[in-house]
């Protein structure tokens, strides 16, 4: 009887994994715990984290520097959820949301949560925090710091919502050239600012449920500036594409140069097809309006040519 019950349980779990694989763009792995109960999912994710920390602490590598970091990362000591008046529970729940899919089938499940997938994603976030986290909390972040940052006309990040309700993150790379002046803004400040602004998506209901669109103003950005601040750009990409608990639905480059188009072509040849379909280049304002809708466009984040066309034609500008 016990064996029969165990077989039925295994078959049930296998059925859930199979159903999840059909519904989710990312694939569930063998051994993943999948449930339709958010309370159970939260308990299990905390259990996964506790087990990972215990294993790291008990490992002989714990007595090495990297071994200690592998254990400490599970304390999320560099997480900046407090800057958004959120708790660690809110962070954990946001990753469960990321790993949730609607069932929409005649089964008894309204939605399914893959705790294993949520754990893998939050581990990527913990690893990223260990790389750059000390920059985020020392000194503590303040609203005054970022107001000052933006007043210097440096790299800026703004938000809006498109016609589908997705969170649109506007990144004005054009002004990166201004931050080369050490009297204005350092690269460390850029990482602090960008990570702080990008964390909004972790606690934004529409970003978690519908997704995020990243729009980047690439005009007048030279190869030299891109190379000089490559670590900043890579940090943003790592957070948005591999560590954040939201799905990036589209990546839009505005008015890229010839060399940037060459880079994009090379990228498309090595990245997965699904990511390829998300990448778009736009040099015409009407194409951008068709993709996002007119009301969500922030004219100050547009290249000069697109902004002129937008302000001349739009009643919303």
FENKATA-V371144 format. One record per pair of residues at least 12 apart in sequence whose ideal C-beta (glycine too) atoms are under 6 Angstrom apart, sorted by the first residue. I is the first residue (numbers start at 1). J is the second residue. Records with the same first field share a line. If there is no record, write none. Layout:
I = J + J
//
This chain:
16 = 34
20 = 34 + 112 + 114
23 = 101
24 = 101
28 = 114
32 = 114 + 116
33 = 115 + 116
34 = 112 + 114
35 = 113
36 = 109 + 112
41 = 96 + 113 + 115
44 = 115
45 = 92 + 115 + 118
48 = 119
49 = 74
52 = 74
53 = 71 + 74
56 = 70 + 71
57 = 71
69 = 130
73 = 126 + 130
78 = 129 + 133 + 136 + 137
80 = 136
83 = 141
84 = 203
86 = 203
94 = 202 + 245
95 = 118 + 121 + 122 + 245
96 = 113 + 118
97 = 208
98 = 121 + 245
99 = 113 + 114 + 117 + 118
100 = 113
124 = 242 + 243
125 = 243
128 = 238 + 243
132 = 191 + 235
135 = 188 + 191 + 192
136 = 195
141 = 196
146 = 193
149 = 193
152 = 184 + 185
153 = 175 + 178
154 = 175 + 178 + 179 + 185
155 = 175 + 176 + 179 + 190
156 = 172
157 = 171 + 197
158 = 170 + 298 + 301
160 = 296 + 298
161 = 296
162 = 292 + 293 + 296
163 = 293
165 = 206 + 210
166 = 210 + 211 + 213 + 249
167 = 201 + 204 + 206 + 207 + 212
168 = 213 + 296
169 = 214
170 = 215 + 298 + 301
171 = 216
172 = 217 + 301
173 = 216 + 217 + 218 + 221
174 = 217 + 219 + 220
176 = 225 + 229
177 = 225
187 = 232
190 = 232
191 = 232 + 235
194 = 236
198 = 239
201 = 246
202 = 245
207 = 246
208 = 246
211 = 247 + 249
212 = 246 + 248
213 = 249 + 250
214 = 248 + 251
215 = 252
216 = 253
217 = 254 + 301 + 303
218 = 253 + 256 + 260
219 = 255 + 303
223 = 259
250 = 278
251 = 278 + 279
252 = 280 + 282
253 = 281
254 = 282 + 303
255 = 283 + 303
256 = 281
285 = 306 + 309 + 310
294 = 314 + 316
295 = 316
299 = 311 + 317
//
